[in-house]
Amino acid sequence: MIPFLHLGPLTIPTFGLMVAAALFVSAYVLQADFDRRRFQLERIKGYAGSRDEGFLVIGIAGIVGLAGARLYHVLESPSEFFADPWPQLFSRFGFAWFGGFLGGLVALLFLARRFRIPALEFMDICSPAACVGYAIGRIGCLLSGDGDYGLPTSLPWGMSFPNGVVPTTQRVHPTPLYEFFIWLAIAAILWRMGAKYLREPMAKGEIFCWYLILTGLSRFLIEFIRINPRSFFGMSNAQAASVVSMVLGVGLLGYVRSHFRAATATA
């Protein structure tokens, strides 16, 4: 693996490079989603968006999400964090998916209010781009070998990380690569749902609900072959967070669909 690129006097972490690439690509995906919905968005009373809102959204939500991911990660081991907080807080490695989700969610809710777009519809628009960004970010984990890999395996695609930030000479499941493909598949599903939304009525928030369900399920299952310690009822922290994500997604899906059916019946 290649944790760092050395370009003359410069040392560039490959994880940071892939995070930058993730933000860049997801901004284009989000802008494309805004553009294809432009006609509908401009019919919203008070809509305050612009022609390049996708890049602004990713810039703000990406920074807040990274801060949330870092903070959540260090607080997973509070005794270690409070013993020596500053080096851990500003380390270039160690980011938790659920913390990034929470941080990004708070930022997106603020931005939805700023653009005067209904929150659930705004979350629908952002969901495919969020999946793409996460997928590309996982390639950064793979390149840096930061310990996000899985259990030892004899499968032919098993990989070792002797030069990783968290090295191992054993052949292990390349779980970041698994997540890369899975999350791109989820992004494609959500993107197609967005195309369907433009052709026929659909409950606002439904795409976001499926984002919560599918990404939560993906992370829950992948944790079975990860090396993370178990805490809640034999689950890792990420699995517990994934269960919360799925439960919220299913509950919210039932809520938005019932309200949509009621509104359609009385229209």
N, C-alpha and C positions, 0 to 999 in steps of 0.2 A: 504494500500500500504506500501511498505518498501523502504523509501528513502535511508536508510543507513543499512549496516550490521555491527554489533559490534562484533569483534573477539578479546576478551581480551582488550588490550590497543588500538587496531586498529579500526578505523572507516572508512569503505569503502563505498563510494557512489554507489548505484546500477546502476545509470546511467553510471558512468565511467566504471563499471564492464561490462555492456552490450556493451558499445562502444568497449572495448578491445575484447570482444567475437565477435563483428561484424567484426572488422579488421581481427581477426584470421580466421574466417570462410570464409570471402570474399577472403582472400589470397589463401585459398585452392581452392575455386571455380575458381579464376583467373588462378592459376597455372594449374588446370585441363584443362582450355580452351587453354592456351599456349601449353600444352602437346599434345592435340588432333590436334592442328594446326602445330605441329613442322615441319612436312615434307614441308608444304607450306612456312613457315617462313624461313626455311633454304635455300630456293630457292631465297630469296630476296637478291639482290646484296648489299653487305656491311652490312648485318644483324649482329648486335652486341649483341644479347641476350645471355642468359645463361640458365642453367637447373633449376634455381630457381628465374627467373625474376619476377614471380608473387608476391612473398613475398616482394621483393624490391619495386615493384610498389605500392603495398598497403601500405607499411610502409611510403613511401614518400608522396603519394597522400592523404593518410589518415590524416597525420599530417597537411599538408597544407589545406586540406578540412576542418578540425576541426577549424583551425585558421580563415579561411574564413567564416565559419558558425557563429563563435562567433562575429567576427568583423561586419558582416552584421546585426546580431541581435541587437547589441548595437547601431548601427548607424540608426536603424529604429526609435529610439527616441533620436535624436541628442542633444536636450536641456538637457535631463536627463544625457546623457553620458558625455557631456562637463562640467556639473556642478560637477560631481564626477567620473572621468573616470576610475581610476585604479581599484577600487573594482568591477566595472561592467565588465571591460575588462578581469579580471582574475577570475571571478566567475565560479563555477562549473556547473552552470545552465544557460540555454538560448542559443540555437543554432538554426540558421535559415537554412532551407533546401537549399534555392537558393544560399546563401552565401557559403555553403559547396560545392555546385555544381560548382560555379565559381572558387573557390580555387582549387578544385580537377581537374577541366578542365585545368587550367593553368599548374598544375603539370604534368598532363598526356601528354599534348602537348610537354612539355620539355622532358619527358621520351621517347616519341615516337621518337623525334629527337636523343636522346641519344642511343636508340636501333636501329636506322635507319630503323624503320618500318613506312610505310606510315601512316600519322596521322589518316585518316578515318578508315583504317583497325585496327589500334591500339585501337581506340575508340570502334569499334565493339567488340573487344576481351574483353574490360574492362566493357562493359555495363551490362551483367548479374551479375557479381560480385558486381557492384555498387548497383544494386537493392537488392541483398541479404544483403549487409552491412547495407543499409538504413533500411530494414525490421527489422533486429535484433536490430538496434539502437532504433527503436520505442518501443521495449519492455522495454528498459531502461527508456523511457519517461513514460510508463505506471507504472512501478514499483516505480518511484520516485514521480509520481503525480505532474509533474512540470508545470501544466497548459495547456498542449496540448490536454486535453480532450475536449469534445464537449458540445453542449447545453443540458439542462435538457430533460429527456425522461422518458416515462412510459414503454418502451419496457422491456421485461423480462431480457435482458442481460445488462441493464443499470448498471453503477457502481458509487459508491461514493468514494471520496478520502479524508476522514477526517484527515488522517495523512500525506497527501502529502506535498510536498514543497509549492505548491499553493493549500491549502485545500478547499474542498467543501463537505458538507454533503448531497447535492442533488444527486439524481441518474442522471447521465449524459451519453451521448454517449461515449463509450471508443474508441475514434477515433484512438489512437495509435494502438489498436488491429485491427481495420479495415484496417489501412495502412499496418500492418504486413502481413496480408493475401493477400491484393491486390498486394503489391510489390513482394511477393514471386511468385504470379501468373505471373506477368510481367517478372520476372527473368526466369521462366520456358518457357515462350513464346520466349524470346530472346535466350535462350539456344538452343531451338529446331531450331530456325532460323540459329544459328551457325552450327548446325549439317547439315542442308540443304545446307548451303554455302559450306561445304566440299564435298557434293555429286554433286552439279550442280552450274553453274556460277550464281553469284549474284553481284550486284553493291557494291563496297566497301563503307562503311559508311551507308548502308541501315539499319543495326541492330541498329546503334547509332541513326539514325533518328527516328526509332520506339521507342527507349528508351525516346527520348525527347518528342515524342507525347503522349505515354501511361502514362509516369510518370507525365507529365504536366496535362493531362486530369484527372488523379487520384487525384492529389493535388487540382486542380481547383474545382472538385466536392465535395471533403471532406471538403473544407473550408466553404461550405454552412451550415454545422452543427458544425463548430468550433466557439470559442468565440473570435476570433481575431477581432480587430476594423477594420472598413471599411475606405478606403482612396481614391483609384483611381476609379472614376466612380461607386462608391458603392461596389467596390471589396476590399478585403484585400490585403496587400502587397504580400502575398503568391499567391493569385489568379492572380494578375497582372504579377508576375514572371512566373506563369504557362502558361499564355497566350503567353508570349514571348517565352517560351520553345516550345509550340505547333506550333506557327507560324514559328519559326526557323526550327523545325523538318519537317514540311510540305514543306517549301521552299527548304530545303536541300535535302529532299527525291526526289522532282521533279528534282532537278539539277543532283544528282548522277545517277538517273535512265535514264535521257535523255542522259547523257554522256556515260553511259554503253551501251545503245542501239546503239548509234552512233559508239562506238568502236567495238561492235559486228558486226554491219552491214558492216564495212570496213575491218574486219579481214579476 
